[in-house]
Amino acid sequence: MATEQHLRQQLAAASRLAALFGWEDTLYTHFSVRLPGDGEPRFLINPFGMMFDEVTASNLIVVDMQGKV
């Protein structure tokens, strides 16, 4: 099973590749990934307003189903 750190690295890499290929067309475009674990689902997502080429594994945020950080 993938760890949170591994998923952070993969999601940041996907964001940077999207920027490299010019796929970041609007502010509302995003990638997200569900974190493993039991209980309420949690997701990694880039902070609002951050461009894809700015995304790093450490600045991704965790949100729940209600959007609480």
Beta strands, then each sheet from edge to edge (+ up, - down):
strand 1: 32-34
strand 2: 42-45
strand 3: 61-64
sheet 1: 1+ 2- 3+
end
